[in-house]
Amino acid sequence: MRPTGAWGGARLSWDDETGWSYAQLGTGTHEVLFEATVVSLRRVFAAPDDVAGIAEGLVRHWRTPAGGYGVEWERASEVRKSIEAFHQLRGM
């Protein structure tokens, strides 16, 4: 959460279909004032430290990087295999 002078903050979420997204929260955790995709991380499995850096940029400056993110985490293929297995189990 970022200091805003009141309750509220930022939420960073991940979905296997859409990738990373962020939301600016209002006074309650369910009050979403603004939500958008982190375009630079769309469908890319970035290293956890890089995702944390993007989250820090959101918290401190409310900005995400421009352009695409070209470097994938060395364990990205394991994540993809896990997602495929999950979808197969669920019959998707």
Sine and cosine of phi, psi and omega as CSV:
sin_phi,cos_phi,sin_psi,cos_psi,sin_omega,cos_omega
0.00,0.00,0.52,-0.85,0.04,-1.00
-0.95,-0.31,0.54,-0.84,0.02,-1.00
-0.93,0.38,0.80,-0.61,-0.02,-1.00
-0.81,-0.58,0.01,1.00,-0.08,-1.00
1.00,0.03,-0.09,1.00,0.02,-1.00
-0.43,-0.90,0.06,-1.00,0.08,-1.00
-0.91,0.41,0.50,-0.87,-0.01,-1.00
0.63,-0.78,-0.16,-0.99,0.02,-1.00
0.44,-0.90,-0.51,-0.86,-0.06,-1.00
-0.80,-0.60,0.52,-0.85,0.07,-1.00
-0.77,-0.63,0.74,-0.67,0.05,-1.00
-0.94,-0.35,0.80,-0.59,-0.07,-1.00
-0.78,-0.63,0.41,-0.91,0.04,-1.00
-0.75,-0.66,0.65,-0.76,0.06,-1.00
-0.70,-0.71,0.67,-0.74,-0.07,-1.00
-0.92,0.39,-0.32,0.95,0.04,-1.00
-1.00,0.04,-0.63,0.78,-0.13,-0.99
-0.94,-0.34,-0.22,0.97,-0.02,-1.00
1.00,0.07,-0.49,-0.87,-0.06,-1.00
-0.99,0.11,0.60,-0.80,0.12,-0.99
-0.65,-0.76,0.29,-0.96,0.03,-1.00
-0.70,-0.72,0.40,-0.92,0.01,-1.00
-0.66,-0.76,0.59,-0.81,0.16,-0.99
-0.99,-0.11,0.82,-0.57,-0.08,-1.00
-0.99,-0.14,0.51,-0.86,0.07,-1.00
-1.00,0.04,-0.56,-0.83,-0.08,-1.00
-0.96,0.29,-0.33,0.94,0.07,-1.00
-0.87,-0.50,0.45,-0.90,-0.06,-1.00
-0.91,0.42,-0.31,0.95,0.02,-1.00
-0.99,-0.12,-0.03,1.00,0.01,-1.00
-1.00,-0.06,0.98,-0.21,-0.01,-1.00
-0.99,-0.15,0.88,-0.48,-0.01,-1.00
-1.00,0.06,-0.53,0.85,-0.07,-1.00
-0.40,-0.92,0.64,-0.77,0.05,-1.00
-0.60,-0.80,0.64,-0.76,-0.02,-1.00
-0.41,-0.91,0.31,-0.95,0.07,-1.00
-0.99,0.15,0.61,-0.79,0.15,-0.99
-0.99,0.13,1.00,-0.05,-0.14,-0.99
-0.83,0.56,-0.63,0.78,-0.04,-1.00
-0.91,0.41,-0.32,0.95,0.00,-1.00
-0.94,-0.35,0.23,0.97,-0.03,-1.00
-0.89,0.46,0.87,-0.49,0.06,-1.00
0.87,0.50,0.39,0.92,0.06,-1.00
-0.89,-0.46,0.70,-0.72,0.05,-1.00
-0.99,-0.11,1.00,0.04,-0.03,-1.00
-0.98,0.22,0.36,-0.93,0.06,-1.00
-0.90,0.44,0.59,-0.81,-0.02,-1.00
-0.80,0.60,-0.63,0.78,0.03,-1.00
-0.90,0.43,-0.58,0.82,0.02,-1.00
-0.94,0.33,-0.62,0.78,0.07,-1.00
-0.90,0.44,-0.66,0.75,0.04,-1.00
-0.88,0.47,-0.61,0.80,0.05,-1.00
-0.90,0.43,-0.64,0.77,0.05,-1.00
-0.92,0.40,-0.66,0.75,0.05,-1.00
-0.88,0.48,-0.65,0.76,0.03,-1.00
-0.89,0.45,-0.65,0.76,0.06,-1.00
-0.88,0.48,-0.60,0.80,0.06,-1.00
-0.91,0.41,-0.73,0.69,-0.05,-1.00
-0.91,0.41,-0.68,0.73,-0.07,-1.00
-0.99,0.15,-0.62,0.78,-0.17,-0.99
-0.80,-0.60,-0.09,1.00,-0.06,-1.00
0.82,0.57,0.68,0.73,0.03,-1.00
-0.73,-0.69,0.53,-0.85,0.14,-0.99
-0.92,-0.40,0.38,-0.92,0.00,-1.00
-0.89,0.45,0.55,-0.83,0.08,-1.00
-1.00,0.08,0.44,-0.90,0.07,-1.00
0.99,0.14,-0.11,-0.99,-0.05,-1.00
-1.00,-0.03,0.30,-0.95,0.03,-1.00
-0.93,-0.37,0.91,-0.41,-0.16,-0.99
-0.99,-0.13,-0.18,0.98,-0.08,-1.00
-0.98,-0.18,0.82,-0.57,0.04,-1.00
-0.99,-0.17,0.44,-0.90,0.07,-1.00
-0.90,0.44,0.60,-0.80,-0.04,-1.00
-0.89,0.45,-0.27,0.96,0.02,-1.00
-0.97,-0.23,0.29,0.96,-0.03,-1.00
-0.86,0.51,-0.63,0.77,-0.02,-1.00
-0.90,0.43,-0.56,0.83,0.06,-1.00
-0.91,0.41,-0.63,0.78,0.02,-1.00
-0.90,0.44,-0.72,0.69,0.00,-1.00
-0.87,0.49,-0.68,0.73,0.03,-1.00
-0.89,0.45,-0.64,0.77,0.02,-1.00
-0.91,0.42,-0.66,0.76,0.03,-1.00
-0.90,0.44,-0.70,0.72,0.01,-1.00
-0.88,0.48,-0.69,0.73,0.02,-1.00
-0.89,0.45,-0.65,0.76,0.02,-1.00
-0.88,0.48,-0.73,0.69,0.00,-1.00
-0.91,0.42,-0.60,0.80,0.04,-1.00
-0.91,0.42,-0.65,0.76,0.03,-1.00
-0.91,0.43,-0.56,0.83,-0.01,-1.00
-1.00,0.07,-0.06,1.00,0.03,-1.00
0.95,0.30,0.53,0.85,-0.04,-1.00
-1.00,0.01,0.00,0.00,0.00,0.00
